[in-house]
């Protein structure tokens, strides 16, 4: 039971980053790289779509992982 609680609390920042990446894909793509450009870079629609799909897929996958993990812990 303790593993579930610790895993949940450790995953909260990861969920936060993934949700931020989904709703602000341009900002998350340029995070830590903005200093490279003199002007505001133009990000393609394909890159934005990729970031959104990858974030949403990761959120769903992480949620399914935790659901399966919790169900297997209560089963034993």
mmCIF file as gemmi writes it, N, C-alpha and C atoms, coordinates in Angstrom:
data_model
loop_
_atom_site.group_PDB
_atom_site.id
_atom_site.type_symbol
_atom_site.label_atom_id
_atom_site.label_alt_id
_atom_site.label_comp_id
_atom_site.label_asym_id
_atom_site.label_entity_id
_atom_site.label_seq_id
_atom_site.pdbx_PDB_ins_code
_atom_site.Cartn_x
_atom_site.Cartn_y
_atom_site.Cartn_z
_atom_site.occupancy
_atom_site.B_iso_or_equiv
_atom_site.pdbx_formal_charge
_atom_site.auth_seq_id
_atom_site.auth_asym_id
_atom_site.pdbx_PDB_model_num
ATOM 1 N N . UNK Axp A 1 ? 0.825 -1.194 0 1 0 ? 1 A 1
ATOM 2 C CA . UNK Axp A 1 ? 0 0 0 1 0 ? 1 A 1
ATOM 3 C C . UNK Axp A 1 ? 0.868 1.256 0 1 0 ? 1 A 1
ATOM 4 N N . UNK Axp A 2 ? 1.976 1.204 0.722 1 0 ? 2 A 1
ATOM 5 C CA . UNK Axp A 2 ? 2.877 2.35 0.79 1 0 ? 2 A 1
ATOM 6 C C . UNK Axp A 2 ? 3.492 2.654 -0.576 1 0 ? 2 A 1
ATOM 7 N N . UNK Axp A 3 ? 3.763 1.597 -1.371 1 0 ? 3 A 1
ATOM 8 C CA . UNK Axp A 3 ? 4.329 1.803 -2.705 1 0 ? 3 A 1
ATOM 9 C C . UNK Axp A 3 ? 3.365 2.579 -3.601 1 0 ? 3 A 1
ATOM 10 N N . UNK Axp A 4 ? 2.096 2.309 -3.446 1 0 ? 4 A 1
ATOM 11 C CA . UNK Axp A 4 ? 1.083 2.995 -4.253 1 0 ? 4 A 1
ATOM 12 C C . UNK Axp A 4 ? 1.045 4.478 -3.897 1 0 ? 4 A 1
ATOM 13 N N . UNK Axp A 5 ? 1.072 4.778 -2.624 1 0 ? 5 A 1
ATOM 14 C CA . UNK Axp A 5 ? 1.008 6.174 -2.177 1 0 ? 5 A 1
ATOM 15 C C . UNK Axp A 5 ? 2.254 6.936 -2.605 1 0 ? 5 A 1
ATOM 16 N N . UNK Axp A 6 ? 3.417 6.328 -2.425 1 0 ? 6 A 1
ATOM 17 C CA . UNK Axp A 6 ? 4.672 6.983 -2.818 1 0 ? 6 A 1
ATOM 18 C C . UNK Axp A 6 ? 4.713 7.178 -4.331 1 0 ? 6 A 1
ATOM 19 N N . UNK Axp A 7 ? 4.32 6.151 -5.08 1 0 ? 7 A 1
ATOM 20 C CA . UNK Axp A 7 ? 4.288 6.267 -6.541 1 0 ? 7 A 1
ATOM 21 C C . UNK Axp A 7 ? 3.345 7.351 -7.023 1 0 ? 7 A 1
ATOM 22 N N . UNK Axp A 8 ? 2.205 7.461 -6.358 1 0 ? 8 A 1
ATOM 23 C CA . UNK Axp A 8 ? 1.243 8.495 -6.729 1 0 ? 8 A 1
ATOM 24 C C . UNK Axp A 8 ? 1.815 9.889 -6.486 1 0 ? 8 A 1
ATOM 25 N N . UNK Axp A 9 ? 2.42 10.089 -5.317 1 0 ? 9 A 1
ATOM 26 C CA . UNK Axp A 9 ? 2.965 11.406 -5.007 1 0 ? 9 A 1
ATOM 27 C C . UNK Axp A 9 ? 4.17 11.753 -5.877 1 0 ? 9 A 1
ATOM 28 N N . UNK Axp A 10 ? 4.949 10.769 -6.262 1 0 ? 10 A 1
ATOM 29 C CA . UNK Axp A 10 ? 6.083 11.03 -7.143 1 0 ? 10 A 1
ATOM 30 C C . UNK Axp A 10 ? 5.655 11.276 -8.587 1 0 ? 10 A 1
ATOM 31 N N . UNK Axp A 11 ? 4.475 10.807 -8.947 1 0 ? 11 A 1
ATOM 32 C CA . UNK Axp A 11 ? 4.011 11.001 -10.317 1 0 ? 11 A 1
ATOM 33 C C . UNK Axp A 11 ? 3.277 12.327 -10.52 1 0 ? 11 A 1
ATOM 34 N N . UNK Axp A 12 ? 2.926 13.015 -9.46 1 0 ? 12 A 1
ATOM 35 C CA . UNK Axp A 12 ? 2.21 14.287 -9.59 1 0 ? 12 A 1
ATOM 36 C C . UNK Axp A 12 ? 3.005 15.31 -10.414 1 0 ? 12 A 1
ATOM 37 N N . UNK Axp A 13 ? 4.311 15.506 -10.166 1 0 ? 13 A 1
ATOM 38 C CA . UNK Axp A 13 ? 5.058 16.451 -11.019 1 0 ? 13 A 1
ATOM 39 C C . UNK Axp A 13 ? 5.112 16.012 -12.482 1 0 ? 13 A 1
ATOM 40 N N . UNK Axp A 14 ? 5.195 14.703 -12.714 1 0 ? 14 A 1
ATOM 41 C CA . UNK Axp A 14 ? 5.217 14.205 -14.089 1 0 ? 14 A 1
ATOM 42 C C . UNK Axp A 14 ? 3.896 14.497 -14.791 1 0 ? 14 A 1
ATOM 43 N N . UNK Axp A 15 ? 2.789 14.271 -14.099 1 0 ? 15 A 1
ATOM 44 C CA . UNK Axp A 15 ? 1.485 14.626 -14.656 1 0 ? 15 A 1
ATOM 45 C C . UNK Axp A 15 ? 1.404 16.133 -14.932 1 0 ? 15 A 1
ATOM 46 N N . UNK Axp A 16 ? 1.942 16.934 -14.027 1 0 ? 16 A 1
ATOM 47 C CA . UNK Axp A 16 ? 1.934 18.386 -14.226 1 0 ? 16 A 1
ATOM 48 C C . UNK Axp A 16 ? 2.686 18.804 -15.474 1 0 ? 16 A 1
ATOM 49 N N . UNK Axp A 17 ? 3.846 18.227 -15.69 1 0 ? 17 A 1
ATOM 50 C CA . UNK Axp A 17 ? 4.642 18.544 -16.886 1 0 ? 17 A 1
ATOM 51 C C . UNK Axp A 17 ? 3.923 18.075 -18.146 1 0 ? 17 A 1
ATOM 52 N N . UNK Axp A 18 ? 3.322 16.912 -18.106 1 0 ? 18 A 1
ATOM 53 C CA . UNK Axp A 18 ? 2.612 16.404 -19.282 1 0 ? 18 A 1
ATOM 54 C C . UNK Axp A 18 ? 1.374 17.239 -19.605 1 0 ? 18 A 1
ATOM 55 N N . UNK Axp A 19 ? 0.646 17.66 -18.592 1 0 ? 19 A 1
ATOM 56 C CA . UNK Axp A 19 ? -0.527 18.512 -18.825 1 0 ? 19 A 1
ATOM 57 C C . UNK Axp A 19 ? -0.085 19.874 -19.355 1 0 ? 19 A 1
ATOM 58 N N . UNK Axp A 20 ? 0.992 20.417 -18.799 1 0 ? 20 A 1
ATOM 59 C CA . UNK Axp A 20 ? 1.524 21.691 -19.29 1 0 ? 20 A 1
ATOM 60 C C . UNK Axp A 20 ? 1.974 21.553 -20.738 1 0 ? 20 A 1
ATOM 61 N N . UNK Axp A 21 ? 2.619 20.439 -21.087 1 0 ? 21 A 1
ATOM 62 C CA . UNK Axp A 21 ? 3.058 20.216 -22.463 1 0 ? 21 A 1
ATOM 63 C C . UNK Axp A 21 ? 1.877 20.095 -23.416 1 0 ? 21 A 1
ATOM 64 N N . UNK Axp A 22 ? 0.773 19.537 -22.943 1 0 ? 22 A 1
ATOM 65 C CA . UNK Axp A 22 ? -0.4 19.415 -23.797 1 0 ? 22 A 1
ATOM 66 C C . UNK Axp A 22 ? -1.049 20.768 -24.046 1 0 ? 22 A 1
ATOM 67 N N . UNK Axp A 23 ? -1.211 21.577 -23.01 1 0 ? 23 A 1
ATOM 68 C CA . UNK Axp A 23 ? -1.904 22.846 -23.171 1 0 ? 23 A 1
ATOM 69 C C . UNK Axp A 23 ? -1.012 23.979 -23.674 1 0 ? 23 A 1
ATOM 70 N N . UNK Axp A 24 ? 0.292 23.901 -23.468 1 0 ? 24 A 1
ATOM 71 C CA . UNK Axp A 24 ? 1.244 24.916 -23.941 1 0 ? 24 A 1
ATOM 72 C C . UNK Axp A 24 ? 2.392 24.244 -24.677 1 0 ? 24 A 1
ATOM 73 N N . UNK Axp A 25 ? 2.126 23.642 -25.841 1 0 ? 25 A 1
ATOM 74 C CA . UNK Axp A 25 ? 3.183 22.883 -26.52 1 0 ? 25 A 1
ATOM 75 C C . UNK Axp A 25 ? 4.336 23.757 -27.005 1 0 ? 25 A 1
ATOM 76 N N . UNK Axp A 26 ? 4.061 24.999 -27.387 1 0 ? 26 A 1
ATOM 77 C CA . UNK Axp A 26 ? 5.139 25.874 -27.853 1 0 ? 26 A 1
ATOM 78 C C . UNK Axp A 26 ? 6.09 26.217 -26.719 1 0 ? 26 A 1
ATOM 79 N N . UNK Axp A 27 ? 5.549 26.521 -25.554 1 0 ? 27 A 1
ATOM 80 C CA . UNK Axp A 27 ? 6.381 26.849 -24.408 1 0 ? 27 A 1
ATOM 81 C C . UNK Axp A 27 ? 7.196 25.645 -23.943 1 0 ? 27 A 1
ATOM 82 N N . UNK Axp A 28 ? 6.582 24.486 -23.937 1 0 ? 28 A 1
ATOM 83 C CA . UNK Axp A 28 ? 7.296 23.303 -23.475 1 0 ? 28 A 1
ATOM 84 C C . UNK Axp A 28 ? 8.379 22.88 -24.465 1 0 ? 28 A 1
ATOM 85 N N . UNK Axp A 29 ? 8.147 23.111 -25.737 1 0 ? 29 A 1
ATOM 86 C CA . UNK Axp A 29 ? 9.151 22.777 -26.746 1 0 ? 29 A 1
ATOM 87 C C . UNK Axp A 29 ? 10.364 23.695 -26.647 1 0 ? 29 A 1
ATOM 88 N N . UNK Axp A 30 ? 10.145 24.946 -26.292 1 0 ? 30 A 1
ATOM 89 C CA . UNK Axp A 30 ? 11.232 25.917 -26.202 1 0 ? 30 A 1
ATOM 90 C C . UNK Axp A 30 ? 11.826 26.026 -24.799 1 0 ? 30 A 1
ATOM 91 N N . UNK Axp A 31 ? 11.322 25.244 -23.847 1 0 ? 31 A 1
ATOM 92 C CA . UNK Axp A 31 ? 11.809 25.335 -22.474 1 0 ? 31 A 1
ATOM 93 C C . UNK Axp A 31 ? 13.299 24.984 -22.416 1 0 ? 31 A 1
ATOM 94 N N . UNK Axp A 32 ? 14.092 25.931 -21.973 1 0 ? 32 A 1
ATOM 95 C CA . UNK Axp A 32 ? 15.529 25.733 -21.86 1 0 ? 32 A 1
ATOM 96 C C . UNK Axp A 32 ? 16.296 25.961 -23.147 1 0 ? 32 A 1
ATOM 97 N N . UNK Axp A 33 ? 15.598 26.263 -24.231 1 0 ? 33 A 1
ATOM 98 C CA . UNK Axp A 33 ? 16.246 26.47 -25.52 1 0 ? 33 A 1
ATOM 99 C C . UNK Axp A 33 ? 15.991 27.861 -26.091 1 0 ? 33 A 1
ATOM 100 N N . UNK Axp A 34 ? 15.244 28.655 -25.397 1 0 ? 34 A 1
ATOM 101 C CA . UNK Axp A 34 ? 14.872 29.963 -25.922 1 0 ? 34 A 1
ATOM 102 C C . UNK Axp A 34 ? 16.086 30.877 -26.109 1 0 ? 34 A 1
ATOM 103 N N . UNK Axp A 35 ? 17.123 30.68 -25.312 1 0 ? 35 A 1
ATOM 104 C CA . UNK Axp A 35 ? 18.309 31.533 -25.392 1 0 ? 35 A 1
ATOM 105 C C . UNK Axp A 35 ? 19.063 31.334 -26.712 1 0 ? 35 A 1
ATOM 106 N N . UNK Axp A 36 ? 18.812 30.248 -27.417 1 0 ? 36 A 1
ATOM 107 C CA . UNK Axp A 36 ? 19.512 29.961 -28.669 1 0 ? 36 A 1
ATOM 108 C C . UNK Axp A 36 ? 19.061 30.908 -29.786 1 0 ? 36 A 1
ATOM 109 N N . UNK Axp A 37 ? 17.837 31.373 -29.724 1 0 ? 37 A 1
ATOM 110 C CA . UNK Axp A 37 ? 17.243 32.164 -30.805 1 0 ? 37 A 1
ATOM 111 C C . UNK Axp A 37 ? 17.255 33.652 -30.463 1 0 ? 37 A 1
ATOM 112 N N . UNK Axp A 38 ? 17.563 34.463 -31.476 1 0 ? 38 A 1
ATOM 113 C CA . UNK Axp A 38 ? 17.51 35.911 -31.278 1 0 ? 38 A 1
ATOM 114 C C . UNK Axp A 38 ? 16.072 36.411 -31.312 1 0 ? 38 A 1
ATOM 115 N N . UNK Axp A 39 ? 15.282 35.842 -32.205 1 0 ? 39 A 1
ATOM 116 C CA . UNK Axp A 39 ? 13.877 36.219 -32.335 1 0 ? 39 A 1
ATOM 117 C C . UNK Axp A 39 ? 13.01 35.026 -31.914 1 0 ? 39 A 1
ATOM 118 N N . UNK Axp A 40 ? 11.741 35.287 -31.807 1 0 ? 40 A 1
ATOM 119 C CA . UNK Axp A 40 ? 10.804 34.219 -31.45 1 0 ? 40 A 1
ATOM 120 C C . UNK Axp A 40 ? 10.729 33.223 -32.612 1 0 ? 40 A 1
ATOM 121 N N . UNK Axp A 41 ? 11.072 31.955 -32.391 1 0 ? 41 A 1
ATOM 122 C CA . UNK Axp A 41 ? 11.04 30.972 -33.482 1 0 ? 41 A 1
ATOM 123 C C . UNK Axp A 41 ? 9.606 30.591 -33.852 1 0 ? 41 A 1
ATOM 124 N N . UNK Axp A 42 ? 9.429 30.209 -35.09 1 0 ? 42 A 1
ATOM 125 C CA . UNK Axp A 42 ? 8.119 29.763 -35.562 1 0 ? 42 A 1
ATOM 126 C C . UNK Axp A 42 ? 8.105 28.242 -35.547 1 0 ? 42 A 1
ATOM 127 N N . UNK Axp A 43 ? 7.216 27.686 -34.772 1 0 ? 43 A 1
ATOM 128 C CA . UNK Axp A 43 ? 7.134 26.238 -34.618 1 0 ? 43 A 1
ATOM 129 C C . UNK Axp A 43 ? 6.059 25.711 -35.555 1 0 ? 43 A 1
ATOM 130 N N . UNK Axp A 44 ? 6.374 24.64 -36.25 1 0 ? 44 A 1
ATOM 131 C CA . UNK Axp A 44 ? 5.445 24.102 -37.244 1 0 ? 44 A 1
ATOM 132 C C . UNK Axp A 44 ? 4.239 23.455 -36.57 1 0 ? 44 A 1
ATOM 133 N N . UNK Axp A 45 ? 3.164 23.361 -37.335 1 0 ? 45 A 1
ATOM 134 C CA . UNK Axp A 45 ? 1.942 22.727 -36.828 1 0 ? 45 A 1
ATOM 135 C C . UNK Axp A 45 ? 2.173 21.246 -36.549 1 0 ? 45 A 1
ATOM 136 N N . UNK Axp A 46 ? 3.032 20.619 -37.343 1 0 ? 46 A 1
ATOM 137 C CA . UNK Axp A 46 ? 3.335 19.204 -37.128 1 0 ? 46 A 1
ATOM 138 C C . UNK Axp A 46 ? 4.038 18.967 -35.796 1 0 ? 46 A 1
ATOM 139 N N . UNK Axp A 47 ? 4.954 19.857 -35.436 1 0 ? 47 A 1
ATOM 140 C CA . UNK Axp A 47 ? 5.656 19.726 -34.155 1 0 ? 47 A 1
ATOM 141 C C . UNK Axp A 47 ? 4.702 19.936 -32.987 1 0 ? 47 A 1
ATOM 142 N N . UNK Axp A 48 ? 3.814 20.887 -33.115 1 0 ? 48 A 1
ATOM 143 C CA . UNK Axp A 48 ? 2.825 21.133 -32.058 1 0 ? 48 A 1
ATOM 144 C C . UNK Axp A 48 ? 1.901 19.932 -31.919 1 0 ? 48 A 1
ATOM 145 N N . UNK Axp A 49 ? 1.453 19.393 -33.046 1 0 ? 49 A 1
ATOM 146 C CA . UNK Axp A 49 ? 0.584 18.215 -33.022 1 0 ? 49 A 1
ATOM 147 C C . UNK Axp A 49 ? 1.306 17.019 -32.389 1 0 ? 49 A 1
ATOM 148 N N . UNK Axp A 50 ? 2.603 16.859 -32.713 1 0 ? 50 A 1
ATOM 149 C CA . UNK Axp A 50 ? 3.38 15.765 -32.15 1 0 ? 50 A 1
ATOM 150 C C . UNK Axp A 50 ? 3.504 15.893 -30.632 1 0 ? 50 A 1
ATOM 151 N N . UNK Axp A 51 ? 3.788 17.083 -30.142 1 0 ? 51 A 1
ATOM 152 C CA . UNK Axp A 51 ? 3.908 17.304 -28.7 1 0 ? 51 A 1
ATOM 153 C C . UNK Axp A 51 ? 2.586 16.995 -28.001 1 0 ? 51 A 1
ATOM 154 N N . UNK Axp A 52 ? 1.475 17.432 -28.594 1 0 ? 52 A 1
ATOM 155 C CA . UNK Axp A 52 ? 0.169 17.182 -27.987 1 0 ? 52 A 1
ATOM 156 C C . UNK Axp A 52 ? -0.169 15.695 -27.954 1 0 ? 52 A 1
ATOM 157 N N . UNK Axp A 53 ? 0.086 15.006 -29.067 1 0 ? 53 A 1
ATOM 158 C CA . UNK Axp A 53 ? -0.21 13.571 -29.129 1 0 ? 53 A 1
ATOM 159 C C . UNK Axp A 53 ? 0.684 12.8 -28.165 1 0 ? 53 A 1
ATOM 160 N N . UNK Axp A 54 ? 1.969 13.155 -28.121 1 0 ? 54 A 1
ATOM 161 C CA . UNK Axp A 54 ? 2.893 12.466 -27.215 1 0 ? 54 A 1
ATOM 162 C C . UNK Axp A 54 ? 2.517 12.708 -25.754 1 0 ? 54 A 1
ATOM 163 N N . UNK Axp A 55 ? 2.112 13.918 -25.422 1 0 ? 55 A 1
ATOM 164 C CA . UNK Axp A 55 ? 1.702 14.223 -24.047 1 0 ? 55 A 1
ATOM 165 C C . UNK Axp A 55 ? 0.443 13.459 -23.671 1 0 ? 55 A 1
ATOM 166 N N . UNK Axp A 56 ? -0.54 13.47 -24.546 1 0 ? 56 A 1
ATOM 167 C CA . UNK Axp A 56 ? -1.793 12.779 -24.262 1 0 ? 56 A 1
ATOM 168 C C . UNK Axp A 56 ? -1.576 11.272 -24.16 1 0 ? 56 A 1
ATOM 169 N N . UNK Axp A 57 ? -0.756 10.719 -25.043 1 0 ? 57 A 1
ATOM 170 C CA . UNK Axp A 57 ? -0.454 9.292 -24.991 1 0 ? 57 A 1
ATOM 171 C C . UNK Axp A 57 ? 0.269 8.936 -23.701 1 0 ? 57 A 1
ATOM 172 N N . UNK Axp A 58 ? 1.185 9.789 -23.284 1 0 ? 58 A 1
ATOM 173 C CA . UNK Axp A 58 ? 1.919 9.536 -22.036 1 0 ? 58 A 1
ATOM 174 C C . UNK Axp A 58 ? 1.006 9.62 -20.822 1 0 ? 58 A 1
ATOM 175 N N . UNK Axp A 59 ? 0.089 10.569 -20.825 1 0 ? 59 A 1
ATOM 176 C CA . UNK Axp A 59 ? -0.857 10.69 -19.709 1 0 ? 59 A 1
ATOM 177 C C . UNK Axp A 59 ? -1.727 9.436 -19.629 1 0 ? 59 A 1
ATOM 178 N N . UNK Axp A 60 ? -2.238 8.987 -20.75 1 0 ? 60 A 1
ATOM 179 C CA . UNK Axp A 60 ? -3.088 7.79 -20.772 1 0 ? 60 A 1
ATOM 180 C C . UNK Axp A 60 ? -2.28 6.558 -20.374 1 0 ? 60 A 1
ATOM 181 N N . UNK Axp A 61 ? -1.076 6.433 -20.918 1 0 ? 61 A 1
ATOM 182 C CA . UNK Axp A 61 ? -0.238 5.28 -20.589 1 0 ? 61 A 1
ATOM 183 C C . UNK Axp A 61 ? 0.145 5.236 -19.123 1 0 ? 61 A 1
ATOM 184 N N . UNK Axp A 62 ? 0.501 6.376 -18.561 1 0 ? 62 A 1
ATOM 185 C CA . UNK Axp A 62 ? 0.86 6.438 -17.142 1 0 ? 62 A 1
ATOM 186 C C . UNK Axp A 62 ? -0.328 6.115 -16.253 1 0 ? 62 A 1
ATOM 187 N N . UNK Axp A 63 ? -1.492 6.603 -16.636 1 0 ? 63 A 1
ATOM 188 C CA . UNK Axp A 63 ? -2.706 6.308 -15.875 1 0 ? 63 A 1
ATOM 189 C C . UNK Axp A 63 ? -3.036 4.82 -15.928 1 0 ? 63 A 1
ATOM 190 N N . UNK Axp A 64 ? -2.947 4.223 -17.116 1 0 ? 64 A 1
ATOM 191 C CA . UNK Axp A 64 ? -3.199 2.784 -17.234 1 0 ? 64 A 1
ATOM 192 C C . UNK Axp A 64 ? -2.181 1.98 -16.431 1 0 ? 64 A 1
ATOM 193 N N . UNK Axp A 65 ? -0.929 2.411 -16.45 1 0 ? 65 A 1
ATOM 194 C CA . UNK Axp A 65 ? 0.101 1.734 -15.673 1 0 ? 65 A 1
ATOM 195 C C . UNK Axp A 65 ? -0.25 1.748 -14.193 1 0 ? 65 A 1
ATOM 196 N N . UNK Axp A 66 ? -0.668 2.89 -13.673 1 0 ? 66 A 1
ATOM 197 C CA . UNK Axp A 66 ? -1.018 2.973 -12.26 1 0 ? 66 A 1
ATOM 198 C C . UNK Axp A 66 ? -2.264 2.16 -11.929 1 0 ? 66 A 1
ATOM 199 N N . UNK Axp A 67 ? -3.227 2.143 -12.819 1 0 ? 67 A 1
ATOM 200 C CA . UNK Axp A 67 ? -4.433 1.342 -12.58 1 0 ? 67 A 1
ATOM 201 C C . UNK Axp A 67 ? -4.081 -0.133 -12.519 1 0 ? 67 A 1
ATOM 202 N N . UNK Axp A 68 ? -3.284 -0.601 -13.467 1 0 ? 68 A 1
ATOM 203 C CA . UNK Axp A 68 ? -2.874 -2.008 -13.479 1 0 ? 68 A 1
ATOM 204 C C . UNK Axp A 68 ? -2.031 -2.33 -12.254 1 0 ? 68 A 1
ATOM 205 N N . UNK Axp A 69 ? -1.145 -1.431 -11.874 1 0 ? 69 A 1
ATOM 206 C CA . UNK Axp A 69 ? -0.303 -1.642 -10.704 1 0 ? 69 A 1
ATOM 207 C C . UNK Axp A 69 ? -1.139 -1.741 -9.433 1 0 ? 69 A 1
ATOM 208 N N . UNK Axp A 70 ? -2.112 -0.867 -9.305 1 0 ? 70 A 1
ATOM 209 C CA . UNK Axp A 70 ? -2.977 -0.884 -8.112 1 0 ? 70 A 1
ATOM 210 C C . UNK Axp A 70 ? -3.809 -2.163 -8.077 1 0 ? 70 A 1
ATOM 211 N N . UNK Axp A 71 ? -4.349 -2.565 -9.227 1 0 ? 71 A 1
ATOM 212 C CA . UNK Axp A 71 ? -5.169 -3.785 -9.256 1 0 ? 71 A 1
ATOM 213 C C . UNK Axp A 71 ? -4.345 -5.019 -8.93 1 0 ? 71 A 1
ATOM 214 N N . UNK Axp A 72 ? -3.099 -5.086 -9.395 1 0 ? 72 A 1
ATOM 215 C CA . UNK Axp A 72 ? -2.268 -6.244 -9.084 1 0 ? 72 A 1
ATOM 216 C C . UNK Axp A 72 ? -1.834 -6.242 -7.622 1 0 ? 72 A 1
ATOM 217 N N . UNK Axp A 73 ? -1.687 -5.083 -7.01 1 0 ? 73 A 1
ATOM 218 C CA . UNK Axp A 73 ? -1.31 -5.023 -5.596 1 0 ? 73 A 1
ATOM 219 C C . UNK Axp A 73 ? -2.458 -5.499 -4.7 1 0 ? 73 A 1
ATOM 220 N N . UNK Axp A 74 ? -3.679 -5.162 -5.06 1 0 ? 74 A 1
ATOM 221 C CA . UNK Axp A 74 ? -4.806 -5.577 -4.244 1 0 ? 74 A 1
ATOM 222 C C . UNK Axp A 74 ? -5.192 -7.034 -4.502 1 0 ? 74 A 1
ATOM 223 N N . UNK Axp A 75 ? -4.791 -7.581 -5.629 1 0 ? 75 A 1
ATOM 224 C CA . UNK Axp A 75 ? -5.111 -8.946 -5.964 1 0 ? 75 A 1
ATOM 225 C C . UNK Axp A 75 ? -4.294 -9.935 -5.126 1 0 ? 75 A 1
ATOM 226 N N . UNK Axp A 76 ? -3.03 -9.563 -4.819 1 0 ? 76 A 1
ATOM 227 C CA . UNK Axp A 76 ? -2.189 -10.516 -4.083 1 0 ? 76 A 1
ATOM 228 C C . UNK Axp A 76 ? -2.389 -10.473 -2.612 1 0 ? 76 A 1
